Amino acid sequence: MTAEYKIGLEPVGDEAASGVGKEIMDATKAGFGFVPNMYRTMANSAGFLSTYAHGYQEFRQHSGFTPAEQELVFLVISRENGCDYCTAAHSMVAANVSKLDAQTLAAVRNNTDTADEKLRALATFTQHVFASRGLISQVQAAAFLDAGFEEKQIMEIVLAIAVKTLSNYSNHIFHSELDDVFAPYAVQEIGADGLENAA
């Protein structure tokens, strides 16, 4: 999904990057082996990219969620925001790095229930926080906490929503081109069975 409007700013190339944008792009390349197109578009605003990168790193390091749970949270938010780019990117990371199983990945992408009760509670609660704009109910919070999560992690989900709002909206307005490494997980390329290249 993209916006009707497409922003006219060009992605920032390696030679044009400077300051904090260059630092983040260099660190990203060192860690991932490449700079995703999303980072290059966000680099048009140093404040935008640095806020995203800092929040993303804080969530990854201090949220208290496992890597698979982190990916699930990012996927739910990206799905709800209709961001095909981030859905594909986090699907690739979920499958190959965070080791989220194929059935759970497909369930989250297709907005169906996961077999794992704790992951189902996390996906449901993340969707509630997103849809209610933080106006969660006692019942919703109790279900989340009863599943084994902590109150602090409610804040971490809000942080994830803030981080993904930056990246999802940026992809909407830039019509970000999907990187080749994420292409096998493009939204139209994965089926309910979790297999790639399904119609």
C-alpha positions in Angstrom: 0.0 0.0 0.0 1.3 3.5 -0.9 -0.1 7.0 -0.6 -1.6 8.7 -3.6 1.0 11.3 -3.2 4.6 10.4 -3.8 7.2 12.6 -2.2 9.8 13.9 -4.7 12.9 13.5 -2.6 15.4 11.0 -3.9 16.9 8.2 -1.8 20.2 9.3 -0.3 23.2 7.5 -1.8 26.4 6.6 0.0 28.2 9.5 -1.5 25.5 12.0 -0.5 25.1 10.9 3.1 26.5 13.1 5.8 26.4 13.6 9.6 24.2 11.3 11.6 22.5 10.0 8.5 25.8 8.7 7.2 26.7 7.2 10.6 23.4 5.3 10.7 23.7 4.1 7.1 27.3 3.0 7.7 26.3 1.1 10.8 23.4 -0.5 9.1 25.6 -1.6 6.2 28.1 -3.0 8.6 25.4 -5.0 10.5 23.2 -6.1 7.6 25.6 -6.1 4.7 23.6 -3.5 2.8 21.5 -0.3 3.4 17.8 -1.0 2.9 16.0 1.4 0.6 13.8 2.5 3.5 16.8 3.9 5.3 17.9 5.8 2.2 14.6 7.5 1.9 14.4 8.3 5.6 17.9 9.8 5.5 16.4 12.9 3.8 15.7 14.0 7.4 18.4 13.4 10.0 15.9 13.8 12.8 13.5 11.3 11.2 16.1 8.6 10.6 17.9 9.1 13.9 14.7 8.9 15.9 13.7 5.8 14.0 17.1 4.1 14.5 17.3 5.0 18.2 13.8 3.8 19.0 14.3 0.6 16.9 17.5 -0.2 18.7 16.0 0.5 22.2 13.1 -1.9 21.4 15.4 -4.6 20.1 17.7 -4.4 23.1 15.5 -3.6 26.1 11.8 -4.5 25.3 12.0 -7.8 27.2 10.4 -9.6 24.2 12.2 -12.5 22.5 13.4 -11.9 18.9 10.4 -13.9 17.6 8.0 -11.8 19.8 9.6 -8.6 18.6 9.1 -9.6 15.0 5.5 -10.5 15.6 4.9 -7.0 17.2 6.5 -5.3 14.2 4.6 -7.5 11.7 1.2 -6.8 13.4 1.8 -3.0 13.3 3.1 -3.1 9.7 0.1 -5.2 8.6 -2.4 -2.8 10.4 -0.7 0.2 8.8 -0.8 -1.5 5.4 2.9 -1.3 4.9 3.9 -3.9 2.4 7.6 -3.0 2.5 7.9 -3.5 6.3 5.7 -6.6 6.2 8.1 -8.1 3.7 11.2 -7.0 5.5 10.1 -8.2 8.9 8.9 -11.5 7.4 12.4 -12.1 6.0 14.0 -11.3 9.4 11.3 -13.4 11.2 11.9 -16.4 9.1 15.7 -16.3 8.8 17.0 -14.5 11.9 14.3 -14.5 14.6 13.2 -18.0 13.7 9.4 -17.4 13.9 7.9 -20.6 12.5 6.2 -20.5 9.0 2.7 -21.1 10.3 2.9 -18.3 12.9 4.4 -16.0 10.3 1.6 -16.7 7.8 -1.1 -16.3 10.6 0.2 -12.9 11.6 0.5 -11.7 8.0 -3.0 -13.0 7.2 -4.5 -11.7 10.5 -5.6 -15.2 11.7 -5.0 -16.8 15.1 -1.6 -18.3 15.9 -1.4 -21.8 17.4 0.8 -20.6 20.2 -1.3 -19.1 23.0 1.3 -16.6 24.2 2.0 -15.3 20.7 -1.7 -15.1 20.0 -2.1 -13.0 23.2 0.7 -10.7 22.1 -0.6 -10.3 18.5 -4.1 -9.6 19.8 -3.0 -7.1 22.4 -0.7 -5.3 20.0 -3.6 -4.9 17.6 -5.8 -3.6 20.4 -3.2 -1.0 21.4 -2.8 0.1 17.8 -6.5 0.2 17.0 -7.5 2.0 20.2 -4.7 4.5 20.0 -3.6 3.4 23.5 -7.0 3.4 25.0 -6.8 -0.2 26.1 -9.4 -1.8 28.4 -8.9 -3.6 31.7 -9.9 -6.8 30.0 -7.4 -6.4 27.2 -4.6 -5.6 29.6 -5.5 -8.5 31.9 -5.4 -11.0 29.0 -1.9 -9.7 28.0 -0.5 -9.9 31.5 -2.1 -13.2 32.2 -0.3 -14.6 29.1 3.0 -14.0 30.9 4.0 -10.4 29.9 4.8 -7.5 32.1 3.3 -4.0 32.4 6.5 -2.4 31.2 6.0 -4.3 27.9 2.8 -2.3 27.3 5.1 0.7 27.0 7.4 -1.2 24.7 4.5 -2.0 22.3 3.7 1.7 22.2 7.4 2.3 21.4 7.2 -0.2 18.6 4.1 1.5 17.2 5.9 4.8 17.3 8.9 3.3 15.5 6.8 1.5 12.9 4.7 4.6 12.3 7.8 6.4 11.2 8.9 3.6 8.8 5.5 2.6 7.6 4.4 6.2 6.8 7.8 6.9 5.2 7.3 3.9 2.9 3.8 5.1 2.1 4.9 8.6 1.0 8.1 7.5 -0.8 6.6 4.4 -2.4 9.8 2.6 -1.3 11.1 0.0 -3.7 11.4 -3.4 -2.1 15.0 -4.6 -1.7 15.9 -7.8 -3.5 16.6 -9.6 -0.2 13.0 -9.0 1.0 11.4 -9.8 -2.4 10.6 -13.5 -1.7 8.5 -12.2 1.2 6.6 -9.6 -0.7 3.0 -9.5 0.5 1.6 -11.0 -2.7 4.3 -13.6 -2.8 3.5 -15.6 0.4 0.5 -17.8 1.0 -1.3 -19.0 4.1 1.0 -22.0 4.4 3.9 -19.7 4.8 5.5 -20.8 1.6 7.2 -18.3 -0.7 6.0 -17.5 -4.2 2.4 -18.5 -3.5 -0.3 -16.6 -5.3 
